Amino acid sequence: MGQSGSNENANGLLREFYPKQTNLSKVTQEELRQKLELINNRPRKCLNWTTPIEVFLQEVSHLD
């Protein structure tokens, strides 16, 4: 899956929580943080069934 497909998939995951007609101005920072945490801890096929947060942490661990 290419980067564009991954982006569309991420948008779809957000839509599970916030349908298109949702007034996002009423979503609190804490609620958004909780939803993003759920999404970033969800294994993805395009990441060989690892989670985005695992991939991120592995990448930044090489920067030390």
mmCIF file of the N, C-alpha and C atoms, coordinates in Angstrom:
data_MODEL
# 
_entry.id   MODEL 
# 
loop_
_atom_site.group_PDB 
_atom_site.id 
_atom_site.type_symbol 
_atom_site.label_atom_id 
_atom_site.label_alt_id 
_atom_site.label_comp_id 
_atom_site.label_asym_id 
_atom_site.label_entity_id 
_atom_site.label_seq_id 
_atom_site.pdbx_PDB_ins_code 
_atom_site.Cartn_x 
_atom_site.Cartn_y 
_atom_site.Cartn_z 
_atom_site.occupancy 
_atom_site.B_iso_or_equiv 
_atom_site.pdbx_formal_charge 
_atom_site.auth_seq_id 
_atom_site.auth_comp_id 
_atom_site.auth_asym_id 
_atom_site.auth_atom_id 
_atom_site.pdbx_PDB_model_num 
ATOM 1   N N  . MET A 1 1  ? 0.843   -1.176 0.000  1.00 0.00 ? 1  MET A N  1 
ATOM 2   C CA . MET A 1 1  ? 0.000   0.000  0.000  1.00 0.00 ? 1  MET A CA 1 
ATOM 3   C C  . MET A 1 1  ? 0.887   1.237  0.000  1.00 0.00 ? 1  MET A C  1 
ATOM 4   N N  . GLY A 1 2  ? 0.584   2.166  -0.860 1.00 0.00 ? 2  GLY A N  1 
ATOM 5   C CA . GLY A 1 2  ? 1.390   3.373  -0.952 1.00 0.00 ? 2  GLY A CA 1 
ATOM 6   C C  . GLY A 1 2  ? 1.027   4.381  0.124  1.00 0.00 ? 2  GLY A C  1 
ATOM 7   N N  . GLN A 1 3  ? 1.763   5.467  0.119  1.00 0.00 ? 3  GLN A N  1 
ATOM 8   C CA . GLN A 1 3  ? 1.550   6.491  1.133  1.00 0.00 ? 3  GLN A CA 1 
ATOM 9   C C  . GLN A 1 3  ? 0.139   7.082  1.027  1.00 0.00 ? 3  GLN A C  1 
ATOM 10  N N  . SER A 1 4  ? -0.348  7.273  -0.194 1.00 0.00 ? 4  SER A N  1 
ATOM 11  C CA . SER A 1 4  ? -1.686  7.824  -0.374 1.00 0.00 ? 4  SER A CA 1 
ATOM 12  C C  . SER A 1 4  ? -2.733  6.876  0.187  1.00 0.00 ? 4  SER A C  1 
ATOM 13  N N  . GLY A 1 5  ? -2.586  5.583  -0.052 1.00 0.00 ? 5  GLY A N  1 
ATOM 14  C CA . GLY A 1 5  ? -3.516  4.594  0.488  1.00 0.00 ? 5  GLY A CA 1 
ATOM 15  C C  . GLY A 1 5  ? -3.481  4.558  1.995  1.00 0.00 ? 5  GLY A C  1 
ATOM 16  N N  . SER A 1 6  ? -2.294  4.683  2.563  1.00 0.00 ? 6  SER A N  1 
ATOM 17  C CA . SER A 1 6  ? -2.163  4.707  4.021  1.00 0.00 ? 6  SER A CA 1 
ATOM 18  C C  . SER A 1 6  ? -2.852  5.927  4.608  1.00 0.00 ? 6  SER A C  1 
ATOM 19  N N  . ASN A 1 7  ? -2.726  7.055  3.918  1.00 0.00 ? 7  ASN A N  1 
ATOM 20  C CA . ASN A 1 7  ? -3.387  8.285  4.362  1.00 0.00 ? 7  ASN A CA 1 
ATOM 21  C C  . ASN A 1 7  ? -4.905  8.123  4.322  1.00 0.00 ? 7  ASN A C  1 
ATOM 22  N N  . GLU A 1 8  ? -5.416  7.532  3.265  1.00 0.00 ? 8  GLU A N  1 
ATOM 23  C CA . GLU A 1 8  ? -6.857  7.304  3.157  1.00 0.00 ? 8  GLU A CA 1 
ATOM 24  C C  . GLU A 1 8  ? -7.327  6.358  4.257  1.00 0.00 ? 8  GLU A C  1 
ATOM 25  N N  . ASN A 1 9  ? -6.525  5.339  4.562  1.00 0.00 ? 9  ASN A N  1 
ATOM 26  C CA . ASN A 1 9  ? -6.869  4.414  5.626  1.00 0.00 ? 9  ASN A CA 1 
ATOM 27  C C  . ASN A 1 9  ? -6.924  5.138  6.970  1.00 0.00 ? 9  ASN A C  1 
ATOM 28  N N  . ALA A 1 10 ? -5.969  6.000  7.237  1.00 0.00 ? 10 ALA A N  1 
ATOM 29  C CA . ALA A 1 10 ? -5.954  6.769  8.489  1.00 0.00 ? 10 ALA A CA 1 
ATOM 30  C C  . ALA A 1 10 ? -7.180  7.673  8.573  1.00 0.00 ? 10 ALA A C  1 
ATOM 31  N N  . ASN A 1 11 ? -7.558  8.287  7.469  1.00 0.00 ? 11 ASN A N  1 
ATOM 32  C CA . ASN A 1 11 ? -8.769  9.114  7.449  1.00 0.00 ? 11 ASN A CA 1 
ATOM 33  C C  . ASN A 1 11 ? -9.996  8.273  7.775  1.00 0.00 ? 11 ASN A C  1 
ATOM 34  N N  . GLY A 1 12 ? -10.026 7.056  7.249  1.00 0.00 ? 12 GLY A N  1 
ATOM 35  C CA . GLY A 1 12 ? -11.140 6.152  7.531  1.00 0.00 ? 12 GLY A CA 1 
ATOM 36  C C  . GLY A 1 12 ? -11.206 5.778  8.999  1.00 0.00 ? 12 GLY A C  1 
ATOM 37  N N  . LEU A 1 13 ? -10.038 5.580  9.613  1.00 0.00 ? 13 LEU A N  1 
ATOM 38  C CA . LEU A 1 13 ? -10.012 5.261  11.036 1.00 0.00 ? 13 LEU A CA 1 
ATOM 39  C C  . LEU A 1 13 ? -10.546 6.426  11.865 1.00 0.00 ? 13 LEU A C  1 
ATOM 40  N N  . LEU A 1 14 ? -10.185 7.643  11.488 1.00 0.00 ? 14 LEU A N  1 
ATOM 41  C CA . LEU A 1 14 ? -10.722 8.817  12.188 1.00 0.00 ? 14 LEU A CA 1 
ATOM 42  C C  . LEU A 1 14 ? -12.236 8.925  12.008 1.00 0.00 ? 14 LEU A C  1 
ATOM 43  N N  . ARG A 1 15 ? -12.722 8.564  10.834 1.00 0.00 ? 15 ARG A N  1 
ATOM 44  C CA . ARG A 1 15 ? -14.160 8.645  10.554 1.00 0.00 ? 15 ARG A CA 1 
ATOM 45  C C  . ARG A 1 15 ? -14.952 7.646  11.396 1.00 0.00 ? 15 ARG A C  1 
ATOM 46  N N  . GLU A 1 16 ? -14.301 6.587  11.896 1.00 0.00 ? 16 GLU A N  1 
ATOM 47  C CA . GLU A 1 16 ? -14.999 5.661  12.798 1.00 0.00 ? 16 GLU A CA 1 
ATOM 48  C C  . GLU A 1 16 ? -15.427 6.392  14.066 1.00 0.00 ? 16 GLU A C  1 
ATOM 49  N N  . PHE A 1 17 ? -14.631 7.352  14.500 1.00 0.00 ? 17 PHE A N  1 
ATOM 50  C CA . PHE A 1 17 ? -14.934 8.130  15.694 1.00 0.00 ? 17 PHE A CA 1 
ATOM 51  C C  . PHE A 1 17 ? -15.712 9.396  15.379 1.00 0.00 ? 17 PHE A C  1 
ATOM 52  N N  . TYR A 1 18 ? -15.403 10.006 14.241 1.00 0.00 ? 18 TYR A N  1 
ATOM 53  C CA . TYR A 1 18 ? -15.983 11.299 13.884 1.00 0.00 ? 18 TYR A CA 1 
ATOM 54  C C  . TYR A 1 18 ? -16.552 11.241 12.466 1.00 0.00 ? 18 TYR A C  1 
ATOM 55  N N  . PRO A 1 19 ? -17.848 10.924 12.337 1.00 0.00 ? 19 PRO A N  1 
ATOM 56  C CA . PRO A 1 19 ? -18.466 10.918 10.999 1.00 0.00 ? 19 PRO A CA 1 
ATOM 57  C C  . PRO A 1 19 ? -18.348 12.286 10.332 1.00 0.00 ? 19 PRO A C  1 
ATOM 58  N N  . LYS A 1 20 ? -18.555 12.329 9.025  1.00 0.00 ? 20 LYS A N  1 
ATOM 59  C CA . LYS A 1 20 ? -18.330 13.553 8.245  1.00 0.00 ? 20 LYS A CA 1 
ATOM 60  C C  . LYS A 1 20 ? -19.093 14.770 8.764  1.00 0.00 ? 20 LYS A C  1 
ATOM 61  N N  . GLN A 1 21 ? -20.248 14.584 9.341  1.00 0.00 ? 21 GLN A N  1 
ATOM 62  C CA . GLN A 1 21 ? -21.048 15.727 9.796  1.00 0.00 ? 21 GLN A CA 1 
ATOM 63  C C  . GLN A 1 21 ? -20.691 16.180 11.211 1.00 0.00 ? 21 GLN A C  1 
ATOM 64  N N  . THR A 1 22 ? -19.663 15.589 11.817 1.00 0.00 ? 22 THR A N  1 
ATOM 65  C CA . THR A 1 22 ? -19.275 15.944 13.182 1.00 0.00 ? 22 THR A CA 1 
ATOM 66  C C  . THR A 1 22 ? -18.745 17.375 13.241 1.00 0.00 ? 22 THR A C  1 
ATOM 67  N N  . ASN A 1 23 ? -19.196 18.119 14.221 1.00 0.00 ? 23 ASN A N  1 
ATOM 68  C CA . ASN A 1 23 ? -18.686 19.462 14.468 1.00 0.00 ? 23 ASN A CA 1 
ATOM 69  C C  . ASN A 1 23 ? -17.396 19.315 15.275 1.00 0.00 ? 23 ASN A C  1 
ATOM 70  N N  . LEU A 1 24 ? -16.274 19.368 14.603 1.00 0.00 ? 24 LEU A N  1 
ATOM 71  C CA . LEU A 1 24 ? -14.987 19.127 15.251 1.00 0.00 ? 24 LEU A CA 1 
ATOM 72  C C  . LEU A 1 24 ? -14.601 20.231 16.230 1.00 0.00 ? 24 LEU A C  1 
ATOM 73  N N  . SER A 1 25 ? -15.240 21.382 16.143 1.00 0.00 ? 25 SER A N  1 
ATOM 74  C CA . SER A 1 25 ? -14.937 22.444 17.097 1.00 0.00 ? 25 SER A CA 1 
ATOM 75  C C  . SER A 1 25 ? -15.411 22.083 18.507 1.00 0.00 ? 25 SER A C  1 
ATOM 76  N N  . LYS A 1 26 ? -16.269 21.082 18.617 1.00 0.00 ? 26 LYS A N  1 
ATOM 77  C CA . LYS A 1 26 ? -16.780 20.658 19.917 1.00 0.00 ? 26 LYS A CA 1 
ATOM 78  C C  . LYS A 1 26 ? -15.982 19.491 20.504 1.00 0.00 ? 26 LYS A C  1 
ATOM 79  N N  . VAL A 1 27 ? -14.999 19.002 19.766 1.00 0.00 ? 27 VAL A N  1 
ATOM 80  C CA . VAL A 1 27 ? -14.163 17.901 20.238 1.00 0.00 ? 27 VAL A CA 1 
ATOM 81  C C  . VAL A 1 27 ? -13.050 18.484 21.105 1.00 0.00 ? 27 VAL A C  1 
ATOM 82  N N  . THR A 1 28 ? -12.912 17.963 22.324 1.00 0.00 ? 28 THR A N  1 
ATOM 83  C CA . THR A 1 28 ? -11.875 18.479 23.222 1.00 0.00 ? 28 THR A CA 1 
ATOM 84  C C  . THR A 1 28 ? -10.514 17.911 22.841 1.00 0.00 ? 28 THR A C  1 
ATOM 85  N N  . GLN A 1 29 ? -9.467  18.603 23.248 1.00 0.00 ? 29 GLN A N  1 
ATOM 86  C CA . GLN A 1 29 ? -8.098  18.124 23.014 1.00 0.00 ? 29 GLN A CA 1 
ATOM 87  C C  . GLN A 1 29 ? -7.902  16.751 23.649 1.00 0.00 ? 29 GLN A C  1 
ATOM 88  N N  . GLU A 1 30 ? -8.445  16.562 24.852 1.00 0.00 ? 30 GLU A N  1 
ATOM 89  C CA . GLU A 1 30 ? -8.292  15.284 25.552 1.00 0.00 ? 30 GLU A CA 1 
ATOM 90  C C  . GLU A 1 30 ? -9.002  14.157 24.804 1.00 0.00 ? 30 GLU A C  1 
ATOM 91  N N  . GLU A 1 31 ? -10.197 14.421 24.305 1.00 0.00 ? 31 GLU A N  1 
ATOM 92  C CA . GLU A 1 31 ? -10.925 13.404 23.540 1.00 0.00 ? 31 GLU A CA 1 
ATOM 93  C C  . GLU A 1 31 ? -10.157 13.040 22.271 1.00 0.00 ? 31 GLU A C  1 
ATOM 94  N N  . LEU A 1 32 ? -9.650  14.046 21.578 1.00 0.00 ? 32 LEU A N  1 
ATOM 95  C CA . LEU A 1 32 ? -8.879  13.800 20.368 1.00 0.00 ? 32 LEU A CA 1 
ATOM 96  C C  . LEU A 1 32 ? -7.610  13.007 20.681 1.00 0.00 ? 32 LEU A C  1 
ATOM 97  N N  . ARG A 1 33 ? -6.928  13.354 21.771 1.00 0.00 ? 33 ARG A N  1 
ATOM 98  C CA . ARG A 1 33 ? -5.723  12.634 22.178 1.00 0.00 ? 33 ARG A CA 1 
ATOM 99  C C  . ARG A 1 33 ? -6.038  11.162 22.444 1.00 0.00 ? 33 ARG A C  1 
ATOM 100 N N  . GLN A 1 34 ? -7.160  10.892 23.105 1.00 0.00 ? 34 GLN A N  1 
ATOM 101 C CA . GLN A 1 34 ? -7.551  9.510  23.388 1.00 0.00 ? 34 GLN A CA 1 
ATOM 102 C C  . GLN A 1 34 ? -7.817  8.729  22.107 1.00 0.00 ? 34 GLN A C  1 
ATOM 103 N N  . LYS A 1 35 ? -8.507  9.343  21.165 1.00 0.00 ? 35 LYS A N  1 
ATOM 104 C CA . LYS A 1 35 ? -8.818  8.671  19.895 1.00 0.00 ? 35 LYS A CA 1 
ATOM 105 C C  . LYS A 1 35 ? -7.544  8.411  19.088 1.00 0.00 ? 35 LYS A C  1 
ATOM 106 N N  . LEU A 1 36 ? -6.638  9.401  19.063 1.00 0.00 ? 36 LEU A N  1 
ATOM 107 C CA . LEU A 1 36 ? -5.380  9.217  18.334 1.00 0.00 ? 36 LEU A CA 1 
ATOM 108 C C  . LEU A 1 36 ? -4.523  8.138  18.975 1.00 0.00 ? 36 LEU A C  1 
ATOM 109 N N  . GLU A 1 37 ? -4.576  8.032  20.296 1.00 0.00 ? 37 GLU A N  1 
ATOM 110 C CA . GLU A 1 37 ? -3.839  6.976  20.976 1.00 0.00 ? 37 GLU A CA 1 
ATOM 111 C C  . GLU A 1 37 ? -4.376  5.606  20.565 1.00 0.00 ? 37 GLU A C  1 
ATOM 112 N N  . LEU A 1 38 ? -5.689  5.466  20.484 1.00 0.00 ? 38 LEU A N  1 
ATOM 113 C CA . LEU A 1 38 ? -6.282  4.201  20.035 1.00 0.00 ? 38 LEU A CA 1 
ATOM 114 C C  . LEU A 1 38 ? -5.843  3.869  18.602 1.00 0.00 ? 38 LEU A C  1 
ATOM 115 N N  . ILE A 1 39 ? -5.898  4.870  17.738 1.00 0.00 ? 39 ILE A N  1 
ATOM 116 C CA . ILE A 1 39 ? -5.528  4.660  16.337 1.00 0.00 ? 39 ILE A CA 1 
ATOM 117 C C  . ILE A 1 39 ? -4.049  4.296  16.209 1.00 0.00 ? 39 ILE A C  1 
ATOM 118 N N  . ASN A 1 40 ? -3.179  4.997  16.943 1.00 0.00 ? 40 ASN A N  1 
ATOM 119 C CA . ASN A 1 40 ? -1.741  4.757  16.833 1.00 0.00 ? 40 ASN A CA 1 
ATOM 120 C C  . ASN A 1 40 ? -1.279  3.465  17.499 1.00 0.00 ? 40 ASN A C  1 
ATOM 121 N N  . ASN A 1 41 ? -2.150  2.852  18.281 1.00 0.00 ? 41 ASN A N  1 
ATOM 122 C CA . ASN A 1 41 ? -1.823  1.575  18.900 1.00 0.00 ? 41 ASN A CA 1 
ATOM 123 C C  . ASN A 1 41 ? -2.539  0.404  18.238 1.00 0.00 ? 41 ASN A C  1 
ATOM 124 N N  . ARG A 1 42 ? -3.081  0.650  17.058 1.00 0.00 ? 42 ARG A N  1 
ATOM 125 C CA . ARG A 1 42 ? -3.786  -0.375 16.292 1.00 0.00 ? 42 ARG A CA 1 
ATOM 126 C C  . ARG A 1 42 ? -2.832  -0.959 15.243 1.00 0.00 ? 42 ARG A C  1 
ATOM 127 N N  . PRO A 1 43 ? -2.607  -2.279 15.273 1.00 0.00 ? 43 PRO A N  1 
ATOM 128 C CA . PRO A 1 43 ? -1.704  -2.877 14.273 1.00 0.00 ? 43 PRO A CA 1 
ATOM 129 C C  . PRO A 1 43 ? -2.205  -2.635 12.849 1.00 0.00 ? 43 PRO A C  1 
ATOM 130 N N  . ARG A 1 44 ? -1.256  -2.427 11.931 1.00 0.00 ? 44 ARG A N  1 
ATOM 131 C CA . ARG A 1 44 ? -1.602  -2.164 10.525 1.00 0.00 ? 44 ARG A CA 1 
ATOM 132 C C  . ARG A 1 44 ? -0.936  -3.184 9.608  1.00 0.00 ? 44 ARG A C  1 
ATOM 133 N N  . LYS A 1 45 ? -1.702  -3.647 8.666  1.00 0.00 ? 45 LYS A N  1 
ATOM 134 C CA . LYS A 1 45 ? -1.183  -4.589 7.681  1.00 0.00 ? 45 LYS A CA 1 
ATOM 135 C C  . LYS A 1 45 ? 0.002   -3.984 6.929  1.00 0.00 ? 45 LYS A C  1 
ATOM 136 N N  . CYS A 1 46 ? -0.107  -2.700 6.553  1.00 0.00 ? 46 CYS A N  1 
ATOM 137 C CA . CYS A 1 46 ? 0.950   -2.044 5.775  1.00 0.00 ? 46 CYS A CA 1 
ATOM 138 C C  . CYS A 1 46 ? 2.235   -1.875 6.582  1.00 0.00 ? 46 CYS A C  1 
ATOM 139 N N  . LEU A 1 47 ? 2.158   -2.078 7.904  1.00 0.00 ? 47 LEU A N  1 
ATOM 140 C CA . LEU A 1 47 ? 3.344   -1.998 8.769  1.00 0.00 ? 47 LEU A CA 1 
ATOM 141 C C  . LEU A 1 47 ? 3.726   -3.389 9.277  1.00 0.00 ? 47 LEU A C  1 
ATOM 142 N N  . ASN A 1 48 ? 3.327   -4.415 8.513  1.00 0.00 ? 48 ASN A N  1 
ATOM 143 C CA . ASN A 1 48 ? 3.622   -5.805 8.868  1.00 0.00 ? 48 ASN A CA 1 
ATOM 144 C C  . ASN A 1 48 ? 3.053   -6.142 10.248 1.00 0.00 ? 48 ASN A C  1 
ATOM 145 N N  . TRP A 1 49 ? 1.865   -5.653 10.496 1.00 0.00 ? 49 TRP A N  1 
ATOM 146 C CA . TRP A 1 49 ? 1.098   -5.907 11.717 1.00 0.00 ? 49 TRP A CA 1 
ATOM 147 C C  . TRP A 1 49 ? 1.749   -5.351 12.981 1.00 0.00 ? 49 TRP A C  1 
ATOM 148 N N  . THR A 1 50 ? 2.587   -4.332 12.829 1.00 0.00 ? 50 THR A N  1 
ATOM 149 C CA . THR A 1 50 ? 3.050   -3.578 13.984 1.00 0.00 ? 50 THR A CA 1 
ATOM 150 C C  . THR A 1 50 ? 2.183   -2.320 14.080 1.00 0.00 ? 50 THR A C  1 
ATOM 151 N N  . THR A 1 51 ? 2.329   -1.605 15.151 1.00 0.00 ? 51 THR A N  1 
ATOM 152 C CA . THR A 1 51 ? 1.534   -0.396 15.318 1.00 0.00 ? 51 THR A CA 1 
ATOM 153 C C  . THR A 1 51 ? 2.334   0.819  14.874 1.00 0.00 ? 51 THR A C  1 
ATOM 154 N N  . PRO A 1 52 ? 1.658   1.891  14.479 1.00 0.00 ? 52 PRO A N  1 
ATOM 155 C CA . PRO A 1 52 ? 2.382   3.110  14.109 1.00 0.00 ? 52 PRO A CA 1 
ATOM 156 C C  . PRO A 1 52 ? 3.293   3.607  15.228 1.00 0.00 ? 52 PRO A C  1 
ATOM 157 N N  . ILE A 1 53 ? 2.845   3.512  16.460 1.00 0.00 ? 53 ILE A N  1 
ATOM 158 C CA . ILE A 1 53 ? 3.681   4.000  17.560 1.00 0.00 ? 53 ILE A CA 1 
ATOM 159 C C  . ILE A 1 53 ? 4.929   3.141  17.727 1.00 0.00 ? 53 ILE A C  1 
ATOM 160 N N  . GLU A 1 54 ? 4.810   1.828  17.501 1.00 0.00 ? 54 GLU A N  1 
ATOM 161 C CA . GLU A 1 54 ? 5.996   0.958  17.566 1.00 0.00 ? 54 GLU A CA 1 
ATOM 162 C C  . GLU A 1 54 ? 7.010   1.328  16.495 1.00 0.00 ? 54 GLU A C  1 
ATOM 163 N N  . VAL A 1 55 ? 6.522   1.578  15.286 1.00 0.00 ? 55 VAL A N  1 
ATOM 164 C CA . VAL A 1 55 ? 7.411   1.957  14.185 1.00 0.00 ? 55 VAL A CA 1 
ATOM 165 C C  . VAL A 1 55 ? 8.073   3.297  14.490 1.00 0.00 ? 55 VAL A C  1 
ATOM 166 N N  . PHE A 1 56 ? 7.299   4.259  14.967 1.00 0.00 ? 56 PHE A N  1 
ATOM 167 C CA . PHE A 1 56 ? 7.844   5.567  15.310 1.00 0.00 ? 56 PHE A CA 1 
ATOM 168 C C  . PHE A 1 56 ? 8.926   5.458  16.373 1.00 0.00 ? 56 PHE A C  1 
ATOM 169 N N  . LEU A 1 57 ? 8.628   4.740  17.452 1.00 0.00 ? 57 LEU A N  1 
ATOM 170 C CA . LEU A 1 57 ? 9.604   4.615  18.542 1.00 0.00 ? 57 LEU A CA 1 
ATOM 171 C C  . LEU A 1 57 ? 10.872  3.894  18.092 1.00 0.00 ? 57 LEU A C  1 
ATOM 172 N N  . GLN A 1 58 ? 10.731  2.907  17.220 1.00 0.00 ? 58 GLN A N  1 
ATOM 173 C CA . GLN A 1 58 ? 11.901  2.214  16.687 1.00 0.00 ? 58 GLN A CA 1 
ATOM 174 C C  . GLN A 1 58 ? 12.753  3.167  15.848 1.00 0.00 ? 58 GLN A C  1 
ATOM 175 N N  . GLU A 1 59 ? 12.115  3.986  15.043 1.00 0.00 ? 59 GLU A N  1 
ATOM 176 C CA . GLU A 1 59 ? 12.839  4.932  14.196 1.00 0.00 ? 59 GLU A CA 1 
ATOM 177 C C  . GLU A 1 59 ? 13.569  5.987  15.018 1.00 0.00 ? 59 GLU A C  1 
ATOM 178 N N  . VAL A 1 60 ? 12.892  6.570  16.017 1.00 0.00 ? 60 VAL A N  1 
ATOM 179 C CA . VAL A 1 60 ? 13.550  7.631  16.787 1.00 0.00 ? 60 VAL A CA 1 
ATOM 180 C C  . VAL A 1 60 ? 14.594  7.083  17.755 1.00 0.00 ? 60 VAL A C  1 
ATOM 181 N N  . SER A 1 61 ? 14.531  5.797  18.072 1.00 0.00 ? 61 SER A N  1 
ATOM 182 C CA . SER A 1 61 ? 15.543  5.221  18.960 1.00 0.00 ? 61 SER A CA 1 
ATOM 183 C C  . SER A 1 61 ? 16.913  5.214  18.290 1.00 0.00 ? 61 SER A C  1 
ATOM 184 N N  . HIS A 1 62 ? 16.935  5.258  16.960 1.00 0.00 ? 62 HIS A N  1 
ATOM 185 C CA . HIS A 1 62 ? 18.202  5.276  16.223 1.00 0.00 ? 62 HIS A CA 1 
ATOM 186 C C  . HIS A 1 62 ? 18.833  6.674  16.187 1.00 0.00 ? 62 HIS A C  1 
ATOM 187 N N  . LEU A 1 63 ? 18.120  7.678  16.656 1.00 0.00 ? 63 LEU A N  1 
ATOM 188 C CA . LEU A 1 63 ? 18.613  9.054  16.598 1.00 0.00 ? 63 LEU A CA 1 
ATOM 189 C C  . LEU A 1 63 ? 19.522  9.413  17.765 1.00 0.00 ? 63 LEU A C  1 
ATOM 190 N N  . ASP A 1 64 ? 19.498  8.595  18.799 1.00 0.00 ? 64 ASP A N  1 
ATOM 191 C CA . ASP A 1 64 ? 20.329  8.904  19.986 1.00 0.00 ? 64 ASP A CA 1 
ATOM 192 C C  . ASP A 1 64 ? 21.793  8.864  19.718 1.00 0.00 ? 64 ASP A C  1 
# 
